[in-house]
Amino acid sequence: MTKIKANRTVVLIILGLLSAIGPFSIDLYLPAFDTIATDYDVSIDRVQLSLSSFFVGVALGQMIYGPLLDKYGRKKPLIFGLALYCVASLLCTTASSVEQLIVFRFLQALGSCSGMVAARAMVRDYYDSQEAAKVFSLLMLVIAVSPILAPSFGAFLIAHFDWHYLFIVLFVLGALILAATIFILPESYQGNKNFSLKPAAIVQKFWAVLINPTFLTYCAVGSIASAGLYAYLAGSSFVMQQVYGLTESQYGLAFAFVAFAMLTATQLNRFFLNRWHSIKISIIANGWHSLVGVSLIFFYYTGLLSFPILLIGTFFYLFGHGFIFPNTSAMALTPFKELAGSASALLGCVQMALGGVASAAVSYLHDGTALPMIGVMCACAVLALIIHLFTRIWVFS
């Protein structure tokens, strides 16, 4: 604890980078979808599958790292995962077909998710639920910077270099985070050598986490709400560039503007946590999330969904999400101490699995309009609100 306090700012920055490496790996190459599709002579929905494979890799990988983090401590599995990420990033630069890119992105995801699981578990190691929500908000500050900077930076690289350089940048970033993890980041949990890695024992521990009412409720609410964000990530490139005619550079700027909503919300969340509990904040945010989602559908069917309305609507949609993620994550992990790694893994797995389903749904429903994207976004927001209200009334009343 002393080392954490002495290096609090540095540690939080590293934890933020560990949390952001996955999202940054997504955001950087979104403006390149058209270029990659042209290079491989495939349709853009085939390239979108490399995004879906990334989500699947992150979801599955977290289930592997969770038990390893509980048995061997936080750093050893984390270092292995970051090394895998670096190797996979280099492999992406060698992909000769979109199928190979899809596979290498899956491997890259398996590496990146180690940082996401470890960061959440380390927050749980040191903070109670209310303080953890504030720390998650600080981590979201770093995560939110990713979609502000990454698409614009990605568009710049594409304009001046080949798209393969995007993955060289990711390799360099991964290597820097790996070095910081090895030489700077202190170990927060030494591990439990008695923790069994036998399949039956792992399943039993995951089941113990899953059936906890608090975890189940806030994991479901947060994950379904987050799936709306992934629907936006999957569809935004096509909608903004093909439907509304933005250039790659304009798309990067629009993406950054929308992402600023999450940055603003997560920092306001720290202010509200001094006055309200995480539960109250997340319920209000769920309601706002749903209202914006329904409004986007309304504007579409009335023929009023212009690009400015879509941009502003998406801004407010992600503003709501910025309050939901840190509060539901903190509440979901509250009941656990020794199983924090497994709980963090299961939470992340469900989030990314539903994100993969949402992104795949946008690709499957592709009809040349904005409807698949905003339709999935709306459905996720409304379903999360229904579950949140139902559990508050019938489970925790």
Stockholm file with secondary structure:
# STOCKHOLM 1.0

chainA/1-397         MTKIKANRTVVLIILGLLSAIGPFSIDLYLPAFDTIATDYDVSIDRVQLSLSSFFVGVALGQMIYGPLLDKYGRKKPLIFGLALYCVASLLCTTASSVEQLIVFRFLQALGSCSGMVAARAMVRDYYDSQEAAKVFSLLMLVIAVSPILAPSFGAFLIAHFDWHYLFIVLFVLGALILAATIFILPESYQGNKNFSLKPAAIVQKFWAVLINPTFLTYCAVGSIASAGLYAYLAGSSFVMQQVYGLTESQYGLAFAFVAFAMLTATQLNRFFLNRWHSIKISIIANGWHSLVGVSLIFFYYTGLLSFPILLIGTFFYLFGHGFIFPNTSAMALTPFKELAGSASALLGCVQMALGGVASAAVSYLHDGTALPMIGVMCACAVLALIIHLFTRIWVFS
#=GR chainA/1-397 SS CHHHHHTHHHHHHHHHHHHHHHHHHHHTTGGGHHHHHHHHTCCHHHHHHHHHHHHHHHHHHHHHHHHHHHHHCSHHHHHHHHHHHHHHHHHHTTCCSHHHHHHHHHHHHHHHHHHHHHHHHHHHHHCCHHHHHHHHHHHHHHHHHHHHHHHHHHHHHHHHSCTTHHHHHHHHHHHHHHHHHHHTCCCSCCCCTTCCCSHHHHHHHHHHHHTCHHHHHHHHHHHHHHHHHHHHHHHHHHIIIIISCCCHHHHHHHHHHHHHHHHHHHHHHHHHTTTSCHHHHHHHHHHHHHHHHHHHHHHHHTTCCCHHHHHHHHHHHHHHHHHHHHHHHHHHHTTCSTTHHHHHHHHHHHHHHHHHHHHHHHHHTCCSSSHHHHHHHHHHHHHHHHHHHHHHHHTCC
#=GC SS_cons         CHHHHHTHHHHHHHHHHHHHHHHHHHHTTGGGHHHHHHHHTCCHHHHHHHHHHHHHHHHHHHHHHHHHHHHHCSHHHHHHHHHHHHHHHHHHTTCCSHHHHHHHHHHHHHHHHHHHHHHHHHHHHHCCHHHHHHHHHHHHHHHHHHHHHHHHHHHHHHHHSCTTHHHHHHHHHHHHHHHHHHHTCCCSCCCCTTCCCSHHHHHHHHHHHHTCHHHHHHHHHHHHHHHHHHHHHHHHHHIIIIISCCCHHHHHHHHHHHHHHHHHHHHHHHHHTTTSCHHHHHHHHHHHHHHHHHHHHHHHHTTCCCHHHHHHHHHHHHHHHHHHHHHHHHHHHTTCSTTHHHHHHHHHHHHHHHHHHHHHHHHHTCCSSSHHHHHHHHHHHHHHHHHHHHHHHHTCC
//
